[in-house]
């Protein structure tokens, strides 16, 4: 058995007859040659858990069938056949390991024998005799796969593909369809269409569920005397290649797309038949809620996202999904499509009905596929090609969440799929798209200007794309920023960060629920007395707390609060777990100057002749890289390694960067004199840049 | 310092999507790019905050403070801003611009360079209590703009506070009002006025942490180092008693740090 198998578990066929006669008329017997024109389409799609695929084959043919003998019973010929195959599939397992698989082809198939037409007594029989197509097959591993794996089948590389879905017996078999003769006239035609259940084997991303998938196909053809005029309906749009859907507020259309259909004769002269009617249709139009991922928040509508504009020239029907124009001037007609969603999609078709009833389906010149994908996009994708090209992500699937920068803890993504980043978000008073290569983070800044500089600093230092002007109306009550979704691919509910000032909270800021990823952070709370701080320092505090919202930890947690007391002229220190009476200490500057007397004088003014201090320790909050914004700088003293009763007095600035190593630097370096103050960060801490985690799709690891 | 360990972000990772919100058309209204105005686009954000950022209400009779911020983002490593072009606009509910007679304790003019070393600057506009008495009641919207950049709007609701018999509410009002008075006084380098405002309030709300910090700052500004340390230490003890989060009181430690350095001059 060939490795390429299109296994159809259930075979059903229904032939839709045109006309009803079963005897050929004298007019038909008189025809000396037949022009065959046909279109063929098969589609299949699956969305099941981590697995999805889209399969689409379109084909068209046009050519003359000449008689095989004098009797004009058998005809054969080699029509020009163009086939386009697009398959895009992906499968992801519970560990985030995903496979993206693609099968494409475009051009002429391999035709084993001439197409044949047999005019029998009970009808005519058409046999294409053309079954296989050379294809390009590729796949790639994405996500958390630790290494490259071979393709998960035992078959040979796919080089040949049976593009006719109903070709169940393609190994030598044929498509022979019996159709009746027309009741009158000489134009013959027919349509064959049905749904099959089967497997697209050996495409792994199609067969992973082990369940047959529906395959819908249609085959339409006409047979006319060969001398009938060869006409095509060409679709064209000047802005199509760069156009993407958009929307305007309030509830208004975005920038429209104009599409023109033109009837063209192969003779190069104006067609001899007039257009009686042009029928435009939008099919499979999206109904994503809202107009962007977060606006209006928690949207529930199912409005159609693309609609025909009412231009007065067309009759607009079916919720603006059908536009009909009768007796257009000349041989062209232009329709306008209006978008109402930044992520909308549809399939545009157009049919010209000529005088006498002949119908011609429009397509782009040179294309095998009927109609037009709106916006211009690949098979199985809802993202405009132009946006993918502009952002440099043409190889990514809509469902991918592969943002690589900054690398952080190695978890790719920001909880937003490629489609969601493309559809975009409202932030403040404008629409923005996500950055598909850089991780996006959204901040609802209720603290206004108190946190503006800190958010900007956080963005600069982290390398994240921070959207700091999200309003409360641009997320759900649960802080979700990508909640507006129905069919668009999603990986998780991604959450925004709230920053607020708490009037009653004096002295300190906190990321409530952190460190963790955004879903765990109820809010970042700034102290009510923030205005007492220098602006630069305040911005570092805000940045520090924001790093907790992406799972970055302190450099350690073991610093101590100690009490120094004047005990009858002796400076004593009480440490946690130490003797209640404390132990005598001496206070020195790092230059060796004894400041014990000054300290005692200071304590004279304090209630109880005592004061509390933060005593930094090796591997504590003050340790590690000295210029890291995650390092605390509040400790004012540390213990001498040379004499356990000596304390060094210090002041320290707060860091401004983000460290990539746990090593102590500056005053924490081993070379610092009189000693390294606090040494390297504690085990598992430091290397803050390598802790960063944005996506809510995983549980944030503790450290 | 191992500078090689740090990446402070200068936009090299930006993908620059067409509508990603980067001010790529920021124009030249008060903005120049790093070298000559013809280079990469300027990139900064503006912010504005009313008083302490807690409440949209601005009681008449209280000082009113609007602090504006311009901060460097990650799209360019350096930007030069013409601070004199910074515009504060206030509109009433009907969209009519207001001409409030702001005092600007920290005026800025000329070029301001934002880079990694100094990534932001602040400007403060203030009205004294007697000036806010004259403001019409109502709802206003304030925005800060520079070139084509505009801050998110800030709502200001000018109100008359009804008298309260609630001691907690009364203490809150006293603390917030005195904090604003001390803040404006210190911006004007008027330490005695700041001390007076805070001392009066502390008589009603003794041991209030924020007011103690303001008094410590005022004492430090008046060169009363030991008094300043006493205020900070008292505030610190108060926070430690109230705060069970383990977070250090950074508003205290950061304000106390320069004062400690002065106190222990020579011992470090």
Interface residues (C-beta under 8 A of the other chain):
Chain A: X390 X391 X392 X405 X406 X424 X427 X428 X430 X431 X432 X433 X434 X435 X436 X437 X438 X445 X447 X448 X449 X450 X451 X452 X453 X455 X456 X457 X459 X460 X461 X462 X463 X465 X467 X468 X469 X471 X501 X502 X503 X506 X507 X508 X509 X510 X526 X527 X528 X529 X530 X531 X532 X533 X534 X535 X536 X537 X539 X541 X561 X587 X588 X589 X590 X591 X593 X594 X595 X598 X602 X605 X606 X607 X611 X612 X614 X625 X626 X627 X632 X633 X634 X636 X649 X650 X651 X654 X656 X657 X658 X659 X660 X661 X663 X665 X666 X689
Chain B: X1 X2 X5 X6 X7 X8 X9 X10 X13 X14 X15 X17 X18 X19 X20 X21 X44 X45 X46 X47 X48 X49 X50 X52 X53 X54 X55 X67 X68 X69 X71 X72 X73 X74 X116 X118 X119 X120 X121 X122 X151 X152 X154 X172 X176 X179 X183 X209 X210 X213 X214 X217 X226 X229 X230 X233 X234 X235 X236 X237 X239 X240 X242 X243 X245 X247 X248 X249 X250 X251 X252 X253 X254 X255 X257 X258 X260 X261 X263 X264 X266 X267 X268
